[in-house]
Amino acid sequence: MELSQCINERRSIRDYQTKEVSRETILELINAAIKAPSWKNSQVSRYYVTDTSEKTKEFLPCMAEFNQKNIANAPVVIVSTVVKGRSGFERDGSYTTHLKDGWQYFDNGLQVQNICLKAYELGLGTLIMGIYHEQKIREFFQIPDTEEIVAVIGVGYPNIKPEMPKRKTAEEITTFK
Ligand SMILES: Cc1cc2nc3c(=O)[nH]c(=O)nc-3n(C[C@H](O)[C@H](O)[C@H](O)COP(=O)(O)O)c2cc1C
């Protein structure tokens, strides 16, 4: 698939088929994630996955109620985390720039977009979700305190083909000098 087609047609999917996604396919998505650039190549993102409908249903209470509905039938959830204190940090633990710890989330976002684009290429739908119960997710996957939970991504075969929500124009958001 052409990159432009992938960029233009990927949509957030809030209705999934019950069809399972293989572990091999999930690893293809993570393999796309790891190709993204990162602060000093620090590669701080980590992933925690429920890879069957049964396990994903057990995970659902970790999400805000409206998001539970959004991914009710999704067979896969990928939780992205970052290892704290590396991306955007000096060796002595101080921030390198005014963005403070923001770079670790920036890096994670680049990886997560790769996951979403690769998924679209493979015929899968995704939904990035930022509203969840942090502590419940931490306990569910036994995520250590050295990592910060960032995004939860629902993955599965889509049941719908949504229109693109309205976008600002390039001219509107760009300033030339
Ligand atoms: C950081 C982030 C957090 C998001 N959180 C949620 C969420 O909790 N629930 C949801 O339904 N969609 C969520 N979305 C999806 C956005 O609503 C969606 O990307 C936006 O409306 C544009 O639609 P599109 O992805 O189809 O282009 C999130 C997207 C991003 C990037």
The ligand as a MOL file (V3000), in Angstrom:
LIG
                    3D

  0  0  0     0  0            999 V3000
M  V30 BEGIN CTAB
M  V30 COUNTS 31 33 0 0 0
M  V30 BEGIN ATOM
M  V30 1 C -3.4410 10.9100 22.3180 0
M  V30 2 C -4.7980 10.4800 21.8250 0
M  V30 3 C -5.7540 10.0730 22.7350 0
M  V30 4 C -7.0100 9.6420 22.2810 0
M  V30 5 N -7.9190 9.1670 23.1990 0
M  V30 6 C -9.1020 8.6870 22.7640 0
M  V30 7 C -10.0120 8.0780 23.6750 0
M  V30 8 O -9.7570 7.9620 24.8700 0
M  V30 9 N -11.1710 7.5750 23.1750 0
M  V30 10 C -11.4950 7.6610 21.8320 0
M  V30 11 O -12.5580 7.1980 21.4470 0
M  V30 12 N -10.6270 8.2240 20.9520 0
M  V30 13 C -9.4490 8.7230 21.3630 0
M  V30 14 N -8.5490 9.2340 20.4600 0
M  V30 15 C -8.8760 9.2320 19.0160 0
M  V30 16 C -9.1930 10.6300 18.4740 0
M  V30 17 O -10.4630 11.0290 18.9120 0
M  V30 18 C -9.1050 10.5910 16.9250 0
M  V30 19 O -7.7940 10.2900 16.5370 0
M  V30 20 C -9.5360 11.9210 16.2850 0
M  V30 21 O -10.8870 12.1700 16.5250 0
M  V30 22 C -9.2980 11.9180 14.7680 0
M  V30 23 O -9.9440 10.8360 14.1400 0
M  V30 24 P -9.1440 9.8010 13.2330 0
M  V30 25 O -8.1630 9.0950 14.1350 0
M  V30 26 O -10.1640 8.8650 12.6680 0
M  V30 27 O -8.4240 10.5590 12.1610 0
M  V30 28 C -7.3080 9.6630 20.8860 0
M  V30 29 C -6.3140 10.0490 19.9880 0
M  V30 30 C -5.0820 10.4270 20.4370 0
M  V30 31 C -4.0000 10.7890 19.4240 0
M  V30 END ATOM
M  V30 BEGIN BOND
M  V30 1 1 1 2
M  V30 2 1 2 3
M  V30 3 2 2 30
M  V30 4 2 3 4
M  V30 5 1 4 5
M  V30 6 1 4 28
M  V30 7 2 5 6
M  V30 8 1 6 7
M  V30 9 1 6 13
M  V30 10 2 7 8
M  V30 11 1 7 9
M  V30 12 1 9 10
M  V30 13 2 10 11
M  V30 14 1 10 12
M  V30 15 2 12 13
M  V30 16 1 13 14
M  V30 17 1 14 15
M  V30 18 1 14 28
M  V30 19 1 15 16
M  V30 20 1 16 17
M  V30 21 1 16 18
M  V30 22 1 18 19
M  V30 23 1 18 20
M  V30 24 1 20 21
M  V30 25 1 20 22
M  V30 26 1 22 23
M  V30 27 1 23 24
M  V30 28 2 24 25
M  V30 29 1 24 26
M  V30 30 1 24 27
M  V30 31 2 28 29
M  V30 32 1 29 30
M  V30 33 1 30 31
M  V30 END BOND
M  V30 END CTAB
M  END
